Amino acid sequence: MESTGTNTAPAPGAALIPVPVAVAVPEPDLDLVTVPTRQGLEAVDIIRRAASEAGGVGPVLHDGSGDTLGFLVPPGTADAWDLPGSACTQTNGRGMRFGDAVSPSAGGTGWLLPPEAVGPVTDPAVLRAALGEAARLIEAADNCR
């Protein structure tokens, strides 16, 4: 996949998700917010709990190593994305088809939440708030150990 701009660097150890060429994009110009898996899973739970108020979570990819999750967001999100510990990449739809993502059991990039099982892309404002809350929850849990 070619991408054109990443506005923030991912957290140490979190790599950008290599989206397979065999993955079909519902809209050709979606952006991809990439976060560490632990924070991303917390954010998915937070968004799902609040879905009746702010809309739901959209399609979410995971990498084969289990290090990162990627949230599909509307095009243009990368232009203003500045959340530390995450990255937002403009895909410009190049070579991406999201319908055929590699199966998680194959060890490659796959769907945590496939497009056909969830609503449209995740609202960036909702995602930003959920990622912030997730980071605070993780920090609190880690400080209790």
PASEBA-1860 file (N, C-alpha, C; in nm, 3 decimals):
! residues 145
1> MESTGTNT> 0.085/-0.117/0.000/0.000/0.000/0.000/0.088/0.123/0.000 ~ 0.054/0.216/-0.081/0.122/0.345/-0.074/0.040/0.434/0.014 ~ 0.107/0.514/0.092/0.037/0.611/0.173/0.106/0.744/0.155 ~ 0.034/0.847/0.186/0.092/0.981/0.169/0.100/1.055/0.298 ~ 0.105/1.062/0.392/0.125/1.141/0.507/0.088/1.071/0.635 ~ 0.176/1.075/0.724/0.151/1.030/0.859/0.180/1.149/0.947 ~ 0.081/1.192/1.022/0.099/1.314/1.099/0.157/1.293/1.237 ~ 0.148/1.175/1.294/0.210/1.151/1.423/0.274/1.015/1.422
9> APAPGAAL> 0.374/0.999/1.502/0.443/0.872/1.510/0.370/0.780/1.606 ~ 0.367/0.651/1.575/0.307/0.556/1.668/0.393/0.543/1.792 ~ 0.336/0.487/1.895/0.410/0.463/2.019/0.526/0.369/1.990 ~ 0.631/0.375/2.070/0.743/0.284/2.049/0.694/0.139/2.044 ~ 0.742/0.066/1.947/0.703/-0.074/1.933/0.576/-0.094/1.853 ~ 0.503/0.012/1.823/0.380/0.000/1.744/0.411/0.037/1.600 ~ 0.392/-0.057/1.511/0.419/-0.033/1.370/0.290/-0.001/1.297 ~ 0.305/0.062/1.182/0.188/0.083/1.099/0.142/-0.052/1.046
17> IPVPVAVA> 0.013/-0.068/1.032/-0.041/-0.195/0.982/-0.022/-0.201/0.832 ~ 0.045/-0.306/0.783/0.056/-0.320/0.639/-0.076/-0.375/0.585 ~ -0.153/-0.292/0.520/-0.282/-0.335/0.469/-0.258/-0.414/0.341 ~ -0.307/-0.539/0.336/-0.281/-0.621/0.219/-0.344/-0.563/0.093 ~ -0.278/-0.587/-0.019/-0.330/-0.538/-0.146/-0.466/-0.600/-0.176 ~ -0.493/-0.719/-0.126/-0.618/-0.787/-0.156/-0.732/-0.745/-0.064 ~ -0.732/-0.624/-0.019/-0.834/-0.577/0.072/-0.911/-0.464/0.005 ~ -1.044/-0.475/-0.009/-1.123/-0.378/-0.086/-1.173/-0.262/-0.002
25> VPEPDLDL> -1.150/-0.141/-0.046/-1.194/-0.021/0.024/-1.335/0.014/-0.019 ~ -1.429/0.030/0.079/-1.563/0.072/0.044/-1.562/0.211/-0.020 ~ -1.479/0.299/0.029/-1.460/0.431/-0.029/-1.311/0.440/-0.060 ~ -1.274/0.492/-0.174/-1.134/0.486/-0.215/-1.037/0.570/-0.135 ~ -1.081/0.669/-0.062/-0.988/0.760/0.003/-0.992/0.756/0.155 ~ -1.018/0.644/0.215/-1.024/0.637/0.361/-0.885/0.654/0.421 ~ -0.882/0.707/0.543/-0.757/0.715/0.619/-0.757/0.603/0.722 ~ -0.640/0.574/0.777/-0.624/0.464/0.872/-0.551/0.514/0.995
33> VTVPTRQG> -0.618/0.510/1.112/-0.556/0.546/1.238/-0.502/0.418/1.300 ~ -0.372/0.415/1.328/-0.305/0.298/1.382/-0.263/0.325/1.527 ~ -0.296/0.230/1.616/-0.266/0.244/1.759/-0.217/0.110/1.813 ~ -0.149/0.112/1.929/-0.112/-0.014/1.993/-0.238/-0.096/2.024 ~ -0.228/-0.226/2.016/-0.344/-0.314/2.031/-0.417/-0.294/2.162 ~ -0.346/-0.288/2.271/-0.413/-0.277/2.402/-0.501/-0.152/2.408 ~ -0.448/-0.040/2.365/-0.525/0.084/2.365/-0.641/0.075/2.265 ~ -0.616/0.015/2.151/-0.720/0.001/2.049/-0.836/-0.085/2.095
41> LEAVDIIR> -0.805/-0.196/2.162/-0.913/-0.283/2.212/-0.997/-0.213/2.318 ~ -0.931/-0.138/2.406/-1.005/-0.059/2.505/-1.094/0.043/2.435 ~ -1.041/0.108/2.332/-1.118/0.209/2.260/-1.240/0.146/2.191 ~ -1.223/0.028/2.133/-1.337/-0.041/2.071/-1.446/-0.063/2.175 ~ -1.409/-0.112/2.294/-1.507/-0.135/2.400/-1.575/-0.005/2.442 ~ -1.497/0.100/2.456/-1.552/0.230/2.497/-1.651/0.281/2.393 ~ -1.614/0.274/2.268/-1.703/0.322/2.161/-1.829/0.238/2.155 ~ -1.816/0.107/2.168/-1.935/0.021/2.163/-2.030/0.049/2.279
49> RAASEAGG> -1.976/0.075/2.399/-2.062/0.106/2.514/-2.136/0.238/2.493 ~ -2.072/0.333/2.425/-2.132/0.465/2.404/-2.199/0.477/2.268 ~ -2.213/0.368/2.195/-2.261/0.372/2.057/-2.398/0.439/2.042 ~ -2.485/0.424/2.139/-2.617/0.483/2.126/-2.610/0.635/2.128 ~ -2.505/0.690/2.189/-2.492/0.835/2.199/-2.412/0.896/2.084 ~ -2.308/0.829/2.037/-2.216/0.894/1.945/-2.189/0.816/1.817 ~ -2.266/0.718/1.784/-2.236/0.637/1.667/-2.141/0.525/1.705 ~ -2.132/0.426/1.622/-2.053/0.308/1.657/-1.915/0.308/1.598
57> VGPVLHDG> -1.847/0.200/1.627/-1.713/0.180/1.573/-1.726/0.121/1.433 ~ -1.641/0.166/1.344/-1.640/0.115/1.208/-1.544/-0.002/1.196 ~ -1.508/-0.037/1.073/-1.416/-0.149/1.052/-1.282/-0.126/1.120 ~ -1.227/-0.237/1.177/-1.098/-0.231/1.247/-1.012/-0.346/1.198 ~ -0.890/-0.313/1.156/-0.791/-0.413/1.113/-0.694/-0.442/1.227 ~ -0.634/-0.560/1.224/-0.524/-0.590/1.317/-0.410/-0.648/1.237 ~ -0.290/-0.629/1.288/-0.175/-0.685/1.219/-0.151/-0.828/1.265 ~ -0.078/-0.903/1.188/-0.055/-1.044/1.218/0.023/-1.067/1.345
65> SGDTLGFL> 0.106/-0.971/1.386/0.186/-0.989/1.506/0.107/-0.956/1.632 ~ -0.009/-0.894/1.617/-0.091/-0.857/1.732/-0.045/-0.730/1.802 ~ 0.042/-0.652/1.736/0.095/-0.531/1.798/0.007/-0.408/1.779 ~ -0.064/-0.400/1.667/-0.140/-0.279/1.637/-0.279/-0.308/1.583 ~ -0.367/-0.209/1.602/-0.500/-0.209/1.541/-0.510/-0.086/1.453 ~ -0.590/-0.095/1.348/-0.610/0.018/1.258/-0.759/0.044/1.241 ~ -0.800/0.168/1.268/-0.939/0.210/1.256/-0.956/0.285/1.124 ~ -1.052/0.243/1.043/-1.083/0.317/0.921/-1.160/0.442/0.960
73> VPPGTADA> -1.115/0.556/0.908/-1.176/0.685/0.938/-1.197/0.759/0.806 ~ -1.278/0.865/0.808/-1.306/0.938/0.684/-1.180/1.000/0.623 ~ -1.183/1.018/0.491/-1.070/1.084/0.426/-1.052/1.224/0.482 ~ -0.927/1.267/0.490/-0.896/1.399/0.543/-0.862/1.399/0.691 ~ -0.889/1.289/0.761/-0.859/1.282/0.904/-0.711/1.302/0.931 ~ -0.626/1.245/0.846/-0.481/1.255/0.866/-0.431/1.398/0.863 ~ -0.503/1.486/0.794/-0.460/1.626/0.783/-0.453/1.694/0.919 ~ -0.537/1.652/1.014/-0.541/1.719/1.144/-0.517/1.624/1.261
81> WDLPGSAC> -0.476/1.502/1.234/-0.457/1.404/1.342/-0.328/1.433/1.417 ~ -0.337/1.448/1.548/-0.219/1.481/1.627/-0.218/1.412/1.762 ~ -0.279/1.296/1.772/-0.287/1.226/1.899/-0.158/1.147/1.923 ~ -0.082/1.182/2.027/0.044/1.111/2.055/0.021/0.961/2.074 ~ 0.116/0.883/2.027/0.107/0.738/2.041/0.027/0.671/1.933 ~ -0.021/0.749/1.836/-0.098/0.693/1.725/-0.046/0.753/1.595 ~ -0.089/0.696/1.486/-0.053/0.749/1.354/-0.178/0.747/1.268 ~ -0.190/0.844/1.180/-0.300/0.845/1.085/-0.242/0.861/0.946
89> TQTNGRGM> -0.273/0.765/0.862/-0.216/0.758/0.729/-0.323/0.781/0.624 ~ -0.292/0.864/0.526/-0.381/0.883/0.412/-0.355/0.767/0.316 ~ -0.457/0.692/0.286/-0.439/0.577/0.197/-0.457/0.614/0.052 ~ -0.538/0.713/0.027/-0.572/0.752/-0.110/-0.624/0.634/-0.191 ~ -0.663/0.527/-0.125/-0.725/0.412/-0.191/-0.633/0.333/-0.281 ~ -0.505/0.361/-0.281/-0.413/0.295/-0.374/-0.395/0.148/-0.341 ~ -0.439/0.063/-0.429/-0.415/-0.080/-0.416/-0.489/-0.145/-0.301 ~ -0.586/-0.078/-0.244/-0.654/-0.133/-0.128/-0.794/-0.179/-0.162
97> RFGDAVSP> -0.826/-0.298/-0.123/-0.961/-0.352/-0.133/-0.985/-0.422/-0.001 ~ -1.080/-0.373/0.079/-1.096/-0.423/0.214/-1.184/-0.547/0.228 ~ -1.252/-0.591/0.129/-1.343/-0.704/0.143/-1.274/-0.838/0.161 ~ -1.150/-0.849/0.120/-1.080/-0.977/0.118/-0.960/-0.983/0.211 ~ -0.968/-0.917/0.325/-0.852/-0.915/0.416/-0.812/-1.057/0.453 ~ -0.686/-1.074/0.476/-0.631/-1.203/0.513/-0.695/-1.251/0.643 ~ -0.723/-1.378/0.650/-0.782/-1.436/0.771/-0.686/-1.420/0.888 ~ -0.739/-1.385/1.008/-0.653/-1.373/1.125/-0.573/-1.500/1.153
105> SAGGTGWL> -0.628/-1.615/1.121/-0.558/-1.740/1.148/-0.439/-1.759/1.055 ~ -0.434/-1.682/0.947/-0.324/-1.696/0.853/-0.200/-1.619/0.899 ~ -0.212/-1.541/1.007/-0.098/-1.469/1.060/-0.072/-1.336/0.992 ~ -0.154/-1.298/0.897/-0.135/-1.169/0.830/-0.230/-1.066/0.887 ~ -0.241/-0.955/0.816/-0.337/-0.853/0.854/-0.476/-0.910/0.835 ~ -0.564/-0.884/0.930/-0.701/-0.934/0.920/-0.797/-0.839/0.990 ~ -0.922/-0.875/0.987/-1.025/-0.791/1.048/-1.049/-0.829/1.192 ~ -1.049/-0.732/1.280/-1.104/-0.748/1.414/-1.255/-0.727/1.402
113> LPPEAVGP> -1.293/-0.622/1.331/-1.433/-0.591/1.301/-1.444/-0.567/1.151 ~ -1.495/-0.665/1.076/-1.502/-0.652/0.930/-1.610/-0.551/0.888 ~ -1.593/-0.492/0.770/-1.688/-0.391/0.723/-1.833/-0.438/0.721 ~ -1.854/-0.563/0.688/-1.992/-0.613/0.678/-2.057/-0.636/0.814 ~ -1.978/-0.636/0.922/-2.032/-0.663/1.056/-2.056/-0.536/1.137 ~ -2.006/-0.423/1.088/-2.018/-0.298/1.162/-2.068/-0.188/1.070 ~ -2.090/-0.073/1.128/-2.139/0.040/1.051/-2.031/0.103/0.966 ~ -2.053/0.227/0.927/-1.955/0.298/0.845/-1.828/0.324/0.924
121> VTDPAVLR> -1.737/0.397/0.867/-1.609/0.426/0.932/-1.630/0.493/1.067 ~ -1.529/0.486/1.151/-1.535/0.544/1.286/-1.520/0.696/1.277 ~ -1.603/0.767/1.351/-1.594/0.912/1.358/-1.463/0.950/1.428 ~ -1.380/1.035/1.368/-1.251/1.068/1.428/-1.262/1.132/1.566 ~ -1.361/1.215/1.589/-1.376/1.279/1.721/-1.411/1.175/1.827 ~ -1.497/1.081/1.791/-1.534/0.973/1.883/-1.412/0.886/1.910 ~ -1.335/0.855/1.806/-1.216/0.772/1.822/-1.113/0.844/1.910 ~ -1.090/0.971/1.886/-0.993/1.047/1.966/-1.030/1.043/2.114
129> AALGEAAR> -1.158/1.067/2.144/-1.204/1.065/2.284/-1.187/0.926/2.345 ~ -1.222/0.823/2.269/-1.212/0.686/2.320/-1.066/0.647/2.342 ~ -0.977/0.687/2.252/-0.835/0.655/2.269/-0.777/0.727/2.391 ~ -0.821/0.850/2.415/-0.776/0.922/2.534/-0.823/0.855/2.661 ~ -0.951/0.815/2.663/-1.005/0.745/2.780/-0.934/0.612/2.799 ~ -0.909/0.541/2.689/-0.840/0.412/2.697/-0.700/0.429/2.755 ~ -0.629/0.532/2.713/-0.494/0.556/2.765/-0.498/0.582/2.916 ~ -0.597/0.658/2.961/-0.609/0.686/3.105/-0.643/0.559/3.183
137> LIEAADNC> -0.732/0.475/3.129/-0.766/0.348/3.195/-0.645/0.256/3.204 ~ -0.570/0.246/3.097/-0.451/0.160/3.095/-0.348/0.210/3.195 ~ -0.326/0.341/3.199/-0.230/0.397/3.294/-0.273/0.370/3.437 ~ -0.402/0.387/3.465/-0.453/0.361/3.601/-0.436/0.214/3.638 ~ -0.467/0.125/3.544/-0.454/-0.018/3.571/-0.307/-0.056/3.594 ~ -0.218/0.000/3.514/-0.076/-0.031/3.529/-0.019/0.024/3.661 ~ -0.074/0.135/3.708/-0.027/0.194/3.834/-0.079/0.120/3.957 ~ -0.179/0.035/3.938/-0.233/-0.043/4.049/-0.157/-0.171/4.076
145> R> -0.066/-0.204/3.989/0.008/-0.331/4.002/0.113/-0.323/4.108
END
